[in-house]
Amino acid sequence: MAQAWPAAQNERIGDWLLRYSGGVTKRANSVQVLGPAERPGPRELDAAVAEVEGFYAGHGLPSCFQLGPGAPDWLAGELAGRGYRTVDPTLIMTAPLTGPEPDVPDPEPVTVHDRPSLDWLDAWLSVDGRGGPEQVPWARTILTGHPSVYAEVGGDSGGPPRAVGRGVPQGEWLGVYCMATEPSQRRRGYGAAVLRTLRAWGARRGAERAYLLVTEANKPALRLYERAGFEVAAHYSYQVKG
């Protein structure tokens, strides 16, 4: 997941990776925690947290930790005691790419490109609530930081895309990211068509399983992924100061 969503700037403190990307997504602007399993001494821990908070304050952002697989059990409670709150509980879902293709016609053709167009980026940013042209360069840096493909419905017809998605090949895995459908175009099968196209693309290139991330609060997306055969494999959340 970290390889598929690389931050523009990284700074390491022991087993903590501090990530910054202009405020575009919490994942690229939070601490990736992979240890230590044992709680450090009070002074060492105080110094590490202070360095994290100084790093993000210097960028005009609140301090944020991503806690999921690999994070030590003691850290969530420690951060809560320091005034951090839990934000955006997120599910990691997986599904096999093998098996028969569903016999479902796409409502419109889905095209796949090797670079995200400005319209593609605008479509994702607007639906994902990031907004603002100043975010486009940061988003492009994240989304092109690992070889990927960018699927869309409707973008080649002269208008903005109705739905978009990103596929990230990672050996036997295909990461599915940036699934977004323009609000007025929802419930027409566009998101499902993008997902089918990305999965088929990954399977043709040797991937065996797909994974994706969805917040627990996003019930419509969760239903879409469950219908497509995805199951919950793990979860993570963010701890944000203040």
C-alpha positions, -999 to +999 in steps of 0.1 A: +000+000+000+028+024+008+045+016-025+013+022-044+006+055-028+040+071-024+043+105-006+062+134-022+084+138+009+095+112+034+114+115+067+122+085+089+123+084+127+133+048+135+104+026+125+082+056+118+080+071+082+068+107+082+050+114+049+040+147+033+022+155+000+007+189+003-023+178+024-036+155-004-051+125+014-043+114+050-024+084+037+003+106+020+003+131+049+007+108+080+031+087+098+034+051+086+040+031+117+058-003+115+071-006+151+087-008+175+068-037+191+081-027+226+071+006+241+101+030+242+111+048+274+091+079+282+118+104+272+125+086+239+088+084+231+082+121+240+110+131+217+097+110+188+062+124+191+074+159+195+095+155+163+064+142+144+043+171+156+069+196+147+073+181+112+036+184+104+032+218+121+060+230+099+038+220+069+006+236+083-010+202+090-022+184+122+000+155+133-015+122+120-006+086+125-018+057+103-023+027+125-030-007+109-012-040+102+023-037+116+016-010+141+022-019+178-008-025+200+002+000+226+005+031+203-033+039+199-038+042+236-006+063+240-018+087+213-053+089+228-037+100+261-019+128+242-051+142+227-053+123+195-087+111+181-096+082+158-105+093+122-117+074+091-117+037+101-109+020+068-113-016+055-087-034+034-106-058+011-092-085-012-106-107-039-092-133-064-088-123-100-091-158-113-124-174-123-150-167-150-155-131-161-190-118-151-213-117-182-224-081-175-224-055-203-207-022-195-231+007-197-205+026-217-170+018-229-142+020-203-109+033-216-075+026-199-046+050-202-010+049-188-011+085-176-038+105-158-052+133-178-061+166-162-098+157-166-092+124-149-074+141-119-102+167-117-128+140-116-111+121-088-102+152-068-137+167-070-154+135-059-129+127-032-134+161-016-099+174-022-108+201-047-088+231-058-064+234-087-035+238-063-039+201-053-035+188-088+004+188-089+005+170-055-021+145-066-003+138-099+030+132-079+013+106-057-006+088-085+023+086-109+048+076-082+043+039-091+036+025-125-002+025-129-031+026-153-060+050-152-095+039-163-124+062-171-159+062-184-169+090-206-137+111-207-129+103-243-163+116-255-153+153-250-168+158-216-154+151-181-152+114-170-183+100-154-163+076-133-126+068-128-103+043-112-066+035-109-049+001-112-015-005-096+003-038-107+024-052-078+035-087-088+007-111-079-014-082-065-034-055-083-041-025-062-074-007-070-074+030-061-092+063-068-126+047-075-149+077-080-181+084-098-195+119-104-225+123-081-251+129-108-240+097-126-242+073-098-263+041-097-259+036-135-232+009-133-202+031-142-182+023-110-188-014-114-177-012-151-144+006-141-138-021-114-144-050-139-121-034-164-092-029-139-096-064-126-095-079-161-065-057-170-046-070-139-055-106-146-042-104-182-009-092-167-005-121-143-019-107-111-038-132-090-055-111-064-068-076-060-069-053-030-086-020-023-093+004+005-127+017+016-138+037+046-163+020+068-186+049+064-188+046+026-217+021+026-225+024-012-189+016-022-187-012+004-218-028-012-203-025-047-171-042-036-190-070-017-211-077-048-178-080-068-165-106-044-142-086-021-139-096+015-124-078+045-088-088+051-076-061+076-083-026+087-066+006+097-075+041+110-059+074+116-050+091+149-052+129+144-040+155+170-068+178+182 
